[in-house]
């Protein structure tokens, strides 16, 4: 779980406008951070299959957001990838 302050800092980093909380950029950035945290958890807890399923769902969700953003505006995706640290897939 991400704390409120962590979420706020991520949103401020990638938001499109002042009141933005739901754009694809924000959702991708939040999912990326959640995936990183959960992946670290699973390194220590290899048999936690419930968390593994949640991780796979988040990865699929992020992939669909990335696909949408690339289709809509490639430039916005490349800027987001630099900010968040995503590799272009």
PDB file of N, CA, C and O in Angstrom, chain B, residues numbered from 101:
ATOM      1  N   UNK B 101       0.832  -1.189   0.000  1.00  0.00           N
ATOM      2  CA  UNK B 101       0.000   0.000   0.000  1.00  0.00           C
ATOM      3  C   UNK B 101       0.873   1.247   0.000  1.00  0.00           C
ATOM      4  O   UNK B 101       1.893   1.320   0.685  1.00  0.00           O
ATOM      5  N   UNK B 102       0.444   2.215  -0.781  1.00  0.00           N
ATOM      6  CA  UNK B 102       1.126   3.494  -0.801  1.00  0.00           C
ATOM      7  C   UNK B 102       0.470   4.422   0.212  1.00  0.00           C
ATOM      8  O   UNK B 102      -0.751   4.434   0.364  1.00  0.00           O
ATOM      9  N   UNK B 103       1.282   5.180   0.886  1.00  0.00           N
ATOM     10  CA  UNK B 103       0.752   6.151   1.828  1.00  0.00           C
ATOM     11  C   UNK B 103       0.264   7.379   1.074  1.00  0.00           C
ATOM     12  O   UNK B 103       0.630   7.608  -0.079  1.00  0.00           O
ATOM     13  N   UNK B 104      -0.562   8.158   1.745  1.00  0.00           N
ATOM     14  CA  UNK B 104      -1.184   9.315   1.118  1.00  0.00           C
ATOM     15  C   UNK B 104      -0.130  10.306   0.606  1.00  0.00           C
ATOM     16  O   UNK B 104      -0.281  10.854  -0.486  1.00  0.00           O
ATOM     17  N   UNK B 105       0.910  10.535   1.364  1.00  0.00           N
ATOM     18  CA  UNK B 105       1.955  11.478   0.959  1.00  0.00           C
ATOM     19  C   UNK B 105       2.697  10.972  -0.280  1.00  0.00           C
ATOM     20  O   UNK B 105       3.062  11.758  -1.154  1.00  0.00           O
ATOM     21  N   UNK B 106       2.920   9.647  -0.351  1.00  0.00           N
ATOM     22  CA  UNK B 106       3.590   9.082  -1.517  1.00  0.00           C
ATOM     23  C   UNK B 106       2.739   9.272  -2.767  1.00  0.00           C
ATOM     24  O   UNK B 106       3.243   9.644  -3.826  1.00  0.00           O
ATOM     25  N   UNK B 107       1.435   9.010  -2.628  1.00  0.00           N
ATOM     26  CA  UNK B 107       0.533   9.187  -3.759  1.00  0.00           C
ATOM     27  C   UNK B 107       0.507  10.641  -4.221  1.00  0.00           C
ATOM     28  O   UNK B 107       0.551  10.923  -5.418  1.00  0.00           O
ATOM     29  N   UNK B 108       0.437  11.556  -3.263  1.00  0.00           N
ATOM     30  CA  UNK B 108       0.390  12.971  -3.605  1.00  0.00           C
ATOM     31  C   UNK B 108       1.646  13.405  -4.350  1.00  0.00           C
ATOM     32  O   UNK B 108       1.563  14.165  -5.315  1.00  0.00           O
ATOM     33  N   UNK B 109       2.799  12.931  -3.913  1.00  0.00           N
ATOM     34  CA  UNK B 109       4.042  13.325  -4.583  1.00  0.00           C
ATOM     35  C   UNK B 109       4.108  12.749  -6.002  1.00  0.00           C
ATOM     36  O   UNK B 109       4.601  13.410  -6.916  1.00  0.00           O
ATOM     37  N   UNK B 110       3.619  11.530  -6.187  1.00  0.00           N
ATOM     38  CA  UNK B 110       3.599  10.930  -7.529  1.00  0.00           C
ATOM     39  C   UNK B 110       2.646  11.703  -8.434  1.00  0.00           C
ATOM     40  O   UNK B 110       2.971  11.992  -9.586  1.00  0.00           O
ATOM     41  N   UNK B 111       1.469  12.034  -7.910  1.00  0.00           N
ATOM     42  CA  UNK B 111       0.480  12.767  -8.698  1.00  0.00           C
ATOM     43  C   UNK B 111       1.023  14.139  -9.085  1.00  0.00           C
ATOM     44  O   UNK B 111       0.858  14.563 -10.229  1.00  0.00           O
ATOM     45  N   UNK B 112       1.666  14.839  -8.155  1.00  0.00           N
ATOM     46  CA  UNK B 112       2.226  16.158  -8.462  1.00  0.00           C
ATOM     47  C   UNK B 112       3.305  16.067  -9.528  1.00  0.00           C
ATOM     48  O   UNK B 112       3.478  16.992 -10.322  1.00  0.00           O
ATOM     49  N   UNK B 113       4.016  14.978  -9.548  1.00  0.00           N
ATOM     50  CA  UNK B 113       5.119  14.798 -10.486  1.00  0.00           C
ATOM     51  C   UNK B 113       4.639  14.625 -11.930  1.00  0.00           C
ATOM     52  O   UNK B 113       5.291  15.105 -12.857  1.00  0.00           O
ATOM     53  N   UNK B 114       3.505  13.943 -12.129  1.00  0.00           N
ATOM     54  CA  UNK B 114       3.093  13.581 -13.490  1.00  0.00           C
ATOM     55  C   UNK B 114       1.751  14.154 -13.933  1.00  0.00           C
ATOM     56  O   UNK B 114       1.323  13.878 -15.053  1.00  0.00           O
ATOM     57  N   UNK B 115       1.084  14.925 -13.117  1.00  0.00           N
ATOM     58  CA  UNK B 115      -0.258  15.383 -13.485  1.00  0.00           C
ATOM     59  C   UNK B 115      -0.234  16.319 -14.701  1.00  0.00           C
ATOM     60  O   UNK B 115       0.758  16.994 -14.975  1.00  0.00           O
ATOM     61  N   UNK B 116      -1.357  16.331 -15.411  1.00  0.00           N
ATOM     62  CA  UNK B 116      -1.488  17.130 -16.620  1.00  0.00           C
ATOM     63  C   UNK B 116      -1.923  18.552 -16.281  1.00  0.00           C
ATOM     64  O   UNK B 116      -1.435  19.507 -16.886  1.00  0.00           O
ATOM     65  N   UNK B 117      -2.831  18.703 -15.325  1.00  0.00           N
ATOM     66  CA  UNK B 117      -3.280  20.012 -14.875  1.00  0.00           C
ATOM     67  C   UNK B 117      -3.422  19.991 -13.359  1.00  0.00           C
ATOM     68  O   UNK B 117      -3.205  18.956 -12.729  1.00  0.00           O
ATOM     69  N   UNK B 118      -3.779  21.105 -12.782  1.00  0.00           N
ATOM     70  CA  UNK B 118      -3.752  21.284 -11.328  1.00  0.00           C
ATOM     71  C   UNK B 118      -4.630  20.310 -10.555  1.00  0.00           C
ATOM     72  O   UNK B 118      -4.230  19.847  -9.487  1.00  0.00           O
ATOM     73  N   UNK B 119      -5.811  19.989 -11.062  1.00  0.00           N
ATOM     74  CA  UNK B 119      -6.736  19.120 -10.328  1.00  0.00           C
ATOM     75  C   UNK B 119      -6.762  17.697 -10.888  1.00  0.00           C
ATOM     76  O   UNK B 119      -7.719  16.957 -10.658  1.00  0.00           O
ATOM     77  N   UNK B 120      -5.740  17.322 -11.603  1.00  0.00           N
ATOM     78  CA  UNK B 120      -5.695  16.022 -12.271  1.00  0.00           C
ATOM     79  C   UNK B 120      -5.419  14.898 -11.276  1.00  0.00           C
ATOM     80  O   UNK B 120      -4.423  14.921 -10.553  1.00  0.00           O
ATOM     81  N   UNK B 121      -6.319  13.914 -11.251  1.00  0.00           N
ATOM     82  CA  UNK B 121      -6.088  12.723 -10.432  1.00  0.00           C
ATOM     83  C   UNK B 121      -6.402  11.443 -11.188  1.00  0.00           C
ATOM     84  O   UNK B 121      -6.124  10.356 -10.681  1.00  0.00           O
ATOM     85  N   UNK B 122      -6.969  11.535 -12.380  1.00  0.00           N
ATOM     86  CA  UNK B 122      -7.410  10.334 -13.061  1.00  0.00           C
ATOM     87  C   UNK B 122      -6.918  10.171 -14.480  1.00  0.00           C
ATOM     88  O   UNK B 122      -7.374   9.270 -15.184  1.00  0.00           O
ATOM     89  N   UNK B 123      -6.008  11.009 -14.920  1.00  0.00           N
ATOM     90  CA  UNK B 123      -5.507  10.880 -16.287  1.00  0.00           C
ATOM     91  C   UNK B 123      -4.696   9.598 -16.433  1.00  0.00           C
ATOM     92  O   UNK B 123      -4.244   9.040 -15.433  1.00  0.00           O
ATOM     93  N   UNK B 124      -4.506   9.128 -17.648  1.00  0.00           N
ATOM     94  CA  UNK B 124      -3.716   7.913 -17.840  1.00  0.00           C
ATOM     95  C   UNK B 124      -2.303   8.035 -17.278  1.00  0.00           C
ATOM     96  O   UNK B 124      -1.750   7.057 -16.776  1.00  0.00           O
ATOM     97  N   UNK B 125      -1.719   9.224 -17.358  1.00  0.00           N
ATOM     98  CA  UNK B 125      -0.376   9.428 -16.831  1.00  0.00           C
ATOM     99  C   UNK B 125      -0.323   9.161 -15.330  1.00  0.00           C
ATOM    100  O   UNK B 125       0.575   8.473 -14.845  1.00  0.00           O
ATOM    101  N   UNK B 126      -1.288   9.708 -14.603  1.00  0.00           N
ATOM    102  CA  UNK B 126      -1.336   9.532 -13.151  1.00  0.00           C
ATOM    103  C   UNK B 126      -1.588   8.065 -12.808  1.00  0.00           C
ATOM    104  O   UNK B 126      -0.946   7.514 -11.915  1.00  0.00           O
ATOM    105  N   UNK B 127      -2.513   7.442 -13.511  1.00  0.00           N
ATOM    106  CA  UNK B 127      -2.828   6.044 -13.221  1.00  0.00           C
ATOM    107  C   UNK B 127      -1.642   5.132 -13.505  1.00  0.00           C
ATOM    108  O   UNK B 127      -1.376   4.208 -12.736  1.00  0.00           O
ATOM    109  N   UNK B 128      -0.924   5.381 -14.600  1.00  0.00           N
ATOM    110  CA  UNK B 128       0.244   4.569 -14.923  1.00  0.00           C
ATOM    111  C   UNK B 128       1.326   4.755 -13.873  1.00  0.00           C
ATOM    112  O   UNK B 128       1.951   3.783 -13.448  1.00  0.00           O
ATOM    113  N   UNK B 129       1.553   5.998 -13.449  1.00  0.00           N
ATOM    114  CA  UNK B 129       2.590   6.264 -12.449  1.00  0.00           C
ATOM    115  C   UNK B 129       2.263   5.595 -11.112  1.00  0.00           C
ATOM    116  O   UNK B 129       3.139   5.003 -10.482  1.00  0.00           O
ATOM    117  N   UNK B 130       1.008   5.690 -10.683  1.00  0.00           N
ATOM    118  CA  UNK B 130       0.614   5.057  -9.422  1.00  0.00           C
ATOM    119  C   UNK B 130       0.715   3.540  -9.505  1.00  0.00           C
ATOM    120  O   UNK B 130       1.196   2.894  -8.574  1.00  0.00           O
ATOM    121  N   UNK B 131       0.264   2.974 -10.612  1.00  0.00           N
ATOM    122  CA  UNK B 131       0.359   1.519 -10.777  1.00  0.00           C
ATOM    123  C   UNK B 131       1.815   1.061 -10.809  1.00  0.00           C
ATOM    124  O   UNK B 131       2.148   0.003 -10.275  1.00  0.00           O
ATOM    125  N   UNK B 132       2.679   1.853 -11.433  1.00  0.00           N
ATOM    126  CA  UNK B 132       4.098   1.495 -11.490  1.00  0.00           C
ATOM    127  C   UNK B 132       4.695   1.444 -10.093  1.00  0.00           C
ATOM    128  O   UNK B 132       5.442   0.521  -9.768  1.00  0.00           O
ATOM    129  N   UNK B 133       4.373   2.423  -9.272  1.00  0.00           N
ATOM    130  CA  UNK B 133       4.893   2.439  -7.902  1.00  0.00           C
ATOM    131  C   UNK B 133       4.335   1.264  -7.100  1.00  0.00           C
ATOM    132  O   UNK B 133       5.073   0.612  -6.362  1.00  0.00           O
ATOM    133  N   UNK B 134       3.035   0.988  -7.241  1.00  0.00           N
ATOM    134  CA  UNK B 134       2.430  -0.142  -6.533  1.00  0.00           C
ATOM    135  C   UNK B 134       3.055  -1.463  -6.972  1.00  0.00           C
ATOM    136  O   UNK B 134       3.289  -2.347  -6.148  1.00  0.00           O
ATOM    137  N   UNK B 135       3.324  -1.595  -8.259  1.00  0.00           N
ATOM    138  CA  UNK B 135       3.936  -2.808  -8.782  1.00  0.00           C
ATOM    139  C   UNK B 135       5.334  -2.990  -8.202  1.00  0.00           C
ATOM    140  O   UNK B 135       5.715  -4.101  -7.832  1.00  0.00           O
ATOM    141  N   UNK B 136       6.096  -1.910  -8.122  1.00  0.00           N
ATOM    142  CA  UNK B 136       7.445  -1.992  -7.546  1.00  0.00           C
ATOM    143  C   UNK B 136       7.402  -2.437  -6.088  1.00  0.00           C
ATOM    144  O   UNK B 136       8.192  -3.282  -5.668  1.00  0.00           O
ATOM    145  N   UNK B 137       6.479  -1.867  -5.322  1.00  0.00           N
ATOM    146  CA  UNK B 137       6.356  -2.223  -3.909  1.00  0.00           C
ATOM    147  C   UNK B 137       5.944  -3.686  -3.751  1.00  0.00           C
ATOM    148  O   UNK B 137       6.499  -4.407  -2.921  1.00  0.00           O
ATOM    149  N   UNK B 138       4.983  -4.112  -4.539  1.00  0.00           N
ATOM    150  CA  UNK B 138       4.502  -5.485  -4.446  1.00  0.00           C
ATOM    151  C   UNK B 138       5.550  -6.492  -4.935  1.00  0.00           C
ATOM    152  O   UNK B 138       5.645  -7.597  -4.401  1.00  0.00           O
ATOM    153  N   UNK B 139       6.321  -6.117  -5.931  1.00  0.00           N
ATOM    154  CA  UNK B 139       7.376  -7.009  -6.413  1.00  0.00           C
ATOM    155  C   UNK B 139       8.434  -7.218  -5.333  1.00  0.00           C
ATOM    156  O   UNK B 139       8.943  -8.327  -5.164  1.00  0.00           O
ATOM    157  N   UNK B 140       8.765  -6.152  -4.600  1.00  0.00           N
ATOM    158  CA  UNK B 140       9.712  -6.293  -3.481  1.00  0.00           C
ATOM    159  C   UNK B 140       9.140  -7.201  -2.398  1.00  0.00           C
ATOM    160  O   UNK B 140       9.862  -8.015  -1.821  1.00  0.00           O
ATOM    161  N   UNK B 141       7.850  -7.065  -2.123  1.00  0.00           N
ATOM    162  CA  UNK B 141       7.192  -7.914  -1.133  1.00  0.00           C
ATOM    163  C   UNK B 141       7.260  -9.386  -1.542  1.00  0.00           C
ATOM    164  O   UNK B 141       7.508 -10.266  -0.718  1.00  0.00           O
ATOM    165  N   UNK B 142       7.034  -9.632  -2.836  1.00  0.00           N
ATOM    166  CA  UNK B 142       7.013 -11.016  -3.309  1.00  0.00           C
ATOM    167  C   UNK B 142       8.402 -11.652  -3.355  1.00  0.00           C
ATOM    168  O   UNK B 142       8.524 -12.876  -3.372  1.00  0.00           O
ATOM    169  N   UNK B 143       9.442 -10.828  -3.374  1.00  0.00           N
ATOM    170  CA  UNK B 143      10.792 -11.390  -3.304  1.00  0.00           C
ATOM    171  C   UNK B 143      11.029 -12.050  -1.958  1.00  0.00           C
ATOM    172  O   UNK B 143      11.707 -13.074  -1.867  1.00  0.00           O
ATOM    173  N   UNK B 144      10.466 -11.460  -0.913  1.00  0.00           N
ATOM    174  CA  UNK B 144      10.624 -12.015   0.433  1.00  0.00           C
ATOM    175  C   UNK B 144       9.585 -13.095   0.737  1.00  0.00           C
ATOM    176  O   UNK B 144       9.864 -14.018   1.501  1.00  0.00           O
ATOM    177  N   UNK B 145       8.403 -12.992   0.154  1.00  0.00           N
ATOM    178  CA  UNK B 145       7.297 -13.906   0.440  1.00  0.00           C
ATOM    179  C   UNK B 145       6.906 -14.635  -0.838  1.00  0.00           C
ATOM    180  O   UNK B 145       5.912 -14.294  -1.479  1.00  0.00           O
ATOM    181  N   UNK B 146       7.675 -15.616  -1.192  1.00  0.00           N
ATOM    182  CA  UNK B 146       7.505 -16.302  -2.469  1.00  0.00           C
ATOM    183  C   UNK B 146       6.198 -17.079  -2.573  1.00  0.00           C
ATOM    184  O   UNK B 146       5.712 -17.304  -3.681  1.00  0.00           O
ATOM    185  N   UNK B 147       5.628 -17.486  -1.472  1.00  0.00           N
ATOM    186  CA  UNK B 147       4.405 -18.304  -1.508  1.00  0.00           C
ATOM    187  C   UNK B 147       3.121 -17.491  -1.354  1.00  0.00           C
ATOM    188  O   UNK B 147       2.045 -18.069  -1.201  1.00  0.00           O
ATOM    189  N   UNK B 148       3.215 -16.183  -1.390  1.00  0.00           N
ATOM    190  CA  UNK B 148       2.045 -15.319  -1.246  1.00  0.00           C
ATOM    191  C   UNK B 148       1.322 -15.214  -2.598  1.00  0.00           C
ATOM    192  O   UNK B 148       1.504 -14.257  -3.350  1.00  0.00           O
ATOM    193  N   UNK B 149       0.502 -16.226  -2.875  1.00  0.00           N
ATOM    194  CA  UNK B 149      -0.142 -16.298  -4.183  1.00  0.00           C
ATOM    195  C   UNK B 149      -1.249 -15.263  -4.368  1.00  0.00           C
ATOM    196  O   UNK B 149      -1.527 -14.868  -5.500  1.00  0.00           O
ATOM    197  N   UNK B 150      -1.879 -14.823  -3.304  1.00  0.00           N
ATOM    198  CA  UNK B 150      -2.920 -13.803  -3.422  1.00  0.00           C
ATOM    199  C   UNK B 150      -2.312 -12.484  -3.891  1.00  0.00           C
ATOM    200  O   UNK B 150      -2.867 -11.809  -4.758  1.00  0.00           O
ATOM    201  N   UNK B 151      -1.178 -12.126  -3.318  1.00  0.00           N
ATOM    202  CA  UNK B 151      -0.510 -10.903  -3.746  1.00  0.00           C
ATOM    203  C   UNK B 151       0.027 -11.043  -5.164  1.00  0.00           C
ATOM    204  O   UNK B 151       0.047 -10.069  -5.917  1.00  0.00           O
ATOM    205  N   UNK B 152       0.458 -12.231  -5.532  1.00  0.00           N
ATOM    206  CA  UNK B 152       0.955 -12.469  -6.891  1.00  0.00           C
ATOM    207  C   UNK B 152      -0.164 -12.246  -7.910  1.00  0.00           C
ATOM    208  O   UNK B 152       0.061 -11.663  -8.971  1.00  0.00           O
ATOM    209  N   UNK B 153      -1.359 -12.711  -7.584  1.00  0.00           N
ATOM    210  CA  UNK B 153      -2.489 -12.506  -8.483  1.00  0.00           C
ATOM    211  C   UNK B 153      -2.807 -11.018  -8.614  1.00  0.00           C
ATOM    212  O   UNK B 153      -3.084 -10.535  -9.712  1.00  0.00           O
ATOM    213  N   UNK B 154      -2.768 -10.296  -7.504  1.00  0.00           N
ATOM    214  CA  UNK B 154      -2.993  -8.853  -7.542  1.00  0.00           C
ATOM    215  C   UNK B 154      -1.941  -8.146  -8.376  1.00  0.00           C
ATOM    216  O   UNK B 154      -2.247  -7.202  -9.105  1.00  0.00           O
ATOM    217  N   UNK B 155      -0.697  -8.603  -8.269  1.00  0.00           N
ATOM    218  CA  UNK B 155       0.383  -8.024  -9.058  1.00  0.00           C
ATOM    219  C   UNK B 155       0.124  -8.227 -10.551  1.00  0.00           C
ATOM    220  O   UNK B 155       0.285  -7.300 -11.345  1.00  0.00           O
ATOM    221  N   UNK B 156      -0.268  -9.419 -10.920  1.00  0.00           N
ATOM    222  CA  UNK B 156      -0.543  -9.694 -12.328  1.00  0.00           C
ATOM    223  C   UNK B 156      -1.707  -8.845 -12.852  1.00  0.00           C
ATOM    224  O   UNK B 156      -1.684  -8.399 -13.999  1.00  0.00           O
ATOM    225  N   UNK B 157      -2.713  -8.625 -12.017  1.00  0.00           N
ATOM    226  CA  UNK B 157      -3.833  -7.777 -12.421  1.00  0.00           C
ATOM    227  C   UNK B 157      -3.392  -6.330 -12.610  1.00  0.00           C
ATOM    228  O   UNK B 157      -3.825  -5.658 -13.546  1.00  0.00           O
ATOM    229  N   UNK B 158      -2.523  -5.854 -11.710  1.00  0.00           N
ATOM    230  CA  UNK B 158      -2.019  -4.478 -11.838  1.00  0.00           C
ATOM    231  C   UNK B 158      -1.168  -4.310 -13.090  1.00  0.00           C
ATOM    232  O   UNK B 158      -1.255  -3.292 -13.776  1.00  0.00           O
ATOM    233  N   UNK B 159      -0.347  -5.312 -13.383  1.00  0.00           N
ATOM    234  CA  UNK B 159       0.490  -5.244 -14.579  1.00  0.00           C
ATOM    235  C   UNK B 159      -0.382  -5.195 -15.831  1.00  0.00           C
ATOM    236  O   UNK B 159      -0.110  -4.424 -16.751  1.00  0.00           O
ATOM    237  N   UNK B 160      -1.425  -6.015 -15.866  1.00  0.00           N
ATOM    238  CA  UNK B 160      -2.337  -6.017 -17.013  1.00  0.00           C
ATOM    239  C   UNK B 160      -3.065  -4.677 -17.136  1.00  0.00           C
ATOM    240  O   UNK B 160      -3.240  -4.161 -18.240  1.00  0.00           O
ATOM    241  N   UNK B 161      -3.485  -4.123 -16.009  1.00  0.00           N
ATOM    242  CA  UNK B 161      -4.175  -2.838 -16.002  1.00  0.00           C
ATOM    243  C   UNK B 161      -3.247  -1.730 -16.502  1.00  0.00           C
ATOM    244  O   UNK B 161      -3.651  -0.889 -17.306  1.00  0.00           O
ATOM    245  N   UNK B 162      -2.002  -1.734 -16.021  1.00  0.00           N
ATOM    246  CA  UNK B 162      -1.034  -0.726 -16.460  1.00  0.00           C
ATOM    247  C   UNK B 162      -0.767  -0.871 -17.947  1.00  0.00           C
ATOM    248  O   UNK B 162      -0.656   0.126 -18.660  1.00  0.00           O
ATOM    249  N   UNK B 163      -0.663  -2.101 -18.416  1.00  0.00           N
ATOM    250  CA  UNK B 163      -0.407  -2.334 -19.839  1.00  0.00           C
ATOM    251  C   UNK B 163      -1.528  -1.759 -20.699  1.00  0.00           C
ATOM    252  O   UNK B 163      -1.270  -1.184 -21.757  1.00  0.00           O
ATOM    253  N   UNK B 164      -2.771  -1.912 -20.247  1.00  0.00           N
ATOM    254  CA  UNK B 164      -3.888  -1.371 -21.023  1.00  0.00           C
ATOM    255  C   UNK B 164      -3.883   0.160 -21.006  1.00  0.00           C
ATOM    256  O   UNK B 164      -4.204   0.787 -22.015  1.00  0.00           O
ATOM    257  N   UNK B 165      -3.525   0.761 -19.881  1.00  0.00           N
ATOM    258  CA  UNK B 165      -3.414   2.226 -19.825  1.00  0.00           C
ATOM    259  C   UNK B 165      -2.292   2.720 -20.742  1.00  0.00           C
ATOM    260  O   UNK B 165      -2.438   3.735 -21.422  1.00  0.00           O
ATOM    261  N   UNK B 166      -1.176   1.995 -20.752  1.00  0.00           N
ATOM    262  CA  UNK B 166      -0.057   2.373 -21.620  1.00  0.00           C
ATOM    263  C   UNK B 166      -0.468   2.274 -23.082  1.00  0.00           C
ATOM    264  O   UNK B 166      -0.163   3.164 -23.877  1.00  0.00           O
ATOM    265  N   UNK B 167      -1.148   1.214 -23.434  1.00  0.00           N
ATOM    266  CA  UNK B 167      -1.602   1.022 -24.809  1.00  0.00           C
ATOM    267  C   UNK B 167      -2.527   2.167 -25.227  1.00  0.00           C
ATOM    268  O   UNK B 167      -2.411   2.700 -26.331  1.00  0.00           O
ATOM    269  N   UNK B 168      -3.444   2.537 -24.333  1.00  0.00           N
ATOM    270  CA  UNK B 168      -4.366   3.636 -24.609  1.00  0.00           C
ATOM    271  C   UNK B 168      -3.613   4.947 -24.810  1.00  0.00           C
ATOM    272  O   UNK B 168      -3.883   5.682 -25.759  1.00  0.00           O
ATOM    273  N   UNK B 169      -2.670   5.239 -23.918  1.00  0.00           N
ATOM    274  CA  UNK B 169      -1.939   6.506 -23.994  1.00  0.00           C
ATOM    275  C   UNK B 169      -1.066   6.569 -25.240  1.00  0.00           C
ATOM    276  O   UNK B 169      -0.974   7.618 -25.878  1.00  0.00           O
ATOM    277  N   UNK B 170      -0.427   5.460 -25.592  1.00  0.00           N
ATOM    278  CA  UNK B 170       0.375   5.431 -26.821  1.00  0.00           C
ATOM    279  C   UNK B 170      -0.485   5.691 -28.045  1.00  0.00           C
ATOM    280  O   UNK B 170      -0.087   6.421 -28.953  1.00  0.00           O
ATOM    281  N   UNK B 171      -1.672   5.085 -28.062  1.00  0.00           N
ATOM    282  CA  UNK B 171      -2.576   5.253 -29.193  1.00  0.00           C
ATOM    283  C   UNK B 171      -3.083   6.694 -29.285  1.00  0.00           C
ATOM    284  O   UNK B 171      -3.228   7.252 -30.373  1.00  0.00           O
ATOM    285  N   UNK B 172      -3.345   7.274 -28.126  1.00  0.00           N
ATOM    286  CA  UNK B 172      -3.905   8.623 -28.096  1.00  0.00           C
ATOM    287  C   UNK B 172      -2.847   9.688 -28.376  1.00  0.00           C
ATOM    288  O   UNK B 172      -3.070  10.587 -29.186  1.00  0.00           O
ATOM    289  N   UNK B 173      -1.683   9.587 -27.702  1.00  0.00           N
ATOM    290  CA  UNK B 173      -0.656  10.615 -27.855  1.00  0.00           C
ATOM    291  C   UNK B 173       0.714  10.024 -27.494  1.00  0.00           C
ATOM    292  O   UNK B 173       1.045   9.881 -26.317  1.00  0.00           O
ATOM    293  N   UNK B 174       1.489   9.689 -28.499  1.00  0.00           N
ATOM    294  CA  UNK B 174       2.801   9.058 -28.307  1.00  0.00           C
ATOM    295  C   UNK B 174       3.761   9.971 -27.536  1.00  0.00           C
ATOM    296  O   UNK B 174       4.556   9.495 -26.726  1.00  0.00           O
ATOM    297  N   UNK B 175       3.687  11.274 -27.788  1.00  0.00           N
ATOM    298  CA  UNK B 175       4.587  12.226 -27.130  1.00  0.00           C
ATOM    299  C   UNK B 175       4.360  12.242 -25.620  1.00  0.00           C
ATOM    300  O   UNK B 175       5.316  12.258 -24.845  1.00  0.00           O
ATOM    301  N   UNK B 176       3.094  12.238 -25.204  1.00  0.00           N
ATOM    302  CA  UNK B 176       2.787  12.217 -23.767  1.00  0.00           C
ATOM    303  C   UNK B 176       3.325  10.955 -23.117  1.00  0.00           C
ATOM    304  O   UNK B 176       3.805  10.999 -21.984  1.00  0.00           O
ATOM    305  N   UNK B 177       3.251   9.815 -23.827  1.00  0.00           N
ATOM    306  CA  UNK B 177       3.767   8.574 -23.267  1.00  0.00           C
ATOM    307  C   UNK B 177       5.275   8.633 -23.092  1.00  0.00           C
ATOM    308  O   UNK B 177       5.786   8.212 -22.054  1.00  0.00           O
ATOM    309  N   UNK B 178       6.002   9.144 -24.083  1.00  0.00           N
ATOM    310  CA  UNK B 178       7.465   9.189 -23.968  1.00  0.00           C
ATOM    311  C   UNK B 178       7.896  10.099 -22.821  1.00  0.00           C
ATOM    312  O   UNK B 178       8.861   9.797 -22.119  1.00  0.00           O
ATOM    313  N   UNK B 179       7.187  11.212 -22.627  1.00  0.00           N
ATOM    314  CA  UNK B 179       7.489  12.091 -21.497  1.00  0.00           C
ATOM    315  C   UNK B 179       7.228  11.382 -20.173  1.00  0.00           C
ATOM    316  O   UNK B 179       8.016  11.494 -19.234  1.00  0.00           O
ATOM    317  N   UNK B 180       6.121  10.655 -20.104  1.00  0.00           N
ATOM    318  CA  UNK B 180       5.783   9.912 -18.890  1.00  0.00           C
ATOM    319  C   UNK B 180       6.809   8.814 -18.622  1.00  0.00           C
ATOM    320  O   UNK B 180       7.213   8.604 -17.479  1.00  0.00           O
ATOM    321  N   UNK B 181       7.223   8.125 -19.660  1.00  0.00           N
ATOM    322  CA  UNK B 181       8.193   7.043 -19.503  1.00  0.00           C
ATOM    323  C   UNK B 181       9.505   7.564 -18.919  1.00  0.00           C
ATOM    324  O   UNK B 181      10.142   6.885 -18.114  1.00  0.00           O
ATOM    325  N   UNK B 182       9.904   8.762 -19.324  1.00  0.00           N
ATOM    326  CA  UNK B 182      11.127   9.368 -18.767  1.00  0.00           C
ATOM    327  C   UNK B 182      10.946   9.727 -17.295  1.00  0.00           C
ATOM    328  O   UNK B 182      11.843   9.508 -16.481  1.00  0.00           O
ATOM    329  N   UNK B 183       9.787  10.278 -16.958  1.00  0.00           N
ATOM    330  CA  UNK B 183       9.527  10.689 -15.573  1.00  0.00           C
ATOM    331  C   UNK B 183       9.423   9.501 -14.628  1.00  0.00           C
ATOM    332  O   UNK B 183       9.955   9.535 -13.519  1.00  0.00           O
ATOM    333  N   UNK B 184       8.732   8.441 -15.073  1.00  0.00           N
ATOM    334  CA  UNK B 184       8.431   7.304 -14.210  1.00  0.00           C
ATOM    335  C   UNK B 184       9.536   6.243 -14.271  1.00  0.00           C
ATOM    336  O   UNK B 184       9.727   5.485 -13.321  1.00  0.00           O
ATOM    337  N   UNK B 185      10.249   6.195 -15.379  1.00  0.00           N
ATOM    338  CA  UNK B 185      11.295   5.196 -15.525  1.00  0.00           C
ATOM    339  C   UNK B 185      10.837   3.935 -16.213  1.00  0.00           C
ATOM    340  O   UNK B 185      11.364   2.853 -15.951  1.00  0.00           O
ATOM    341  N   UNK B 186       9.853   4.064 -17.098  1.00  0.00           N
ATOM    342  CA  UNK B 186       9.355   2.910 -17.860  1.00  0.00           C
ATOM    343  C   UNK B 186      10.228   2.708 -19.084  1.00  0.00           C
ATOM    344  O   UNK B 186      10.742   3.667 -19.661  1.00  0.00           O
ATOM    345  N   UNK B 187      10.386   1.480 -19.465  1.00  0.00           N
ATOM    346  CA  UNK B 187      11.053   1.167 -20.725  1.00  0.00           C
ATOM    347  C   UNK B 187       9.995   1.102 -21.801  1.00  0.00           C
ATOM    348  O   UNK B 187       8.908   0.571 -21.576  1.00  0.00           O
ATOM    349  N   UNK B 188      10.297   1.627 -22.944  1.00  0.00           N
ATOM    350  CA  UNK B 188       9.339   1.613 -24.061  1.00  0.00           C
ATOM    351  C   UNK B 188       9.176   0.190 -24.571  1.00  0.00           C
ATOM    352  O   UNK B 188      10.144  -0.442 -24.995  1.00  0.00           O
ATOM    353  N   UNK B 189       7.942  -0.311 -24.528  1.00  0.00           N
ATOM    354  CA  UNK B 189       7.666  -1.688 -24.932  1.00  0.00           C
ATOM    355  C   UNK B 189       6.917  -1.722 -26.233  1.00  0.00           C
ATOM    356  O   UNK B 189       6.596  -2.801 -26.732  1.00  0.00           O
TER     357      UNK B 189
END
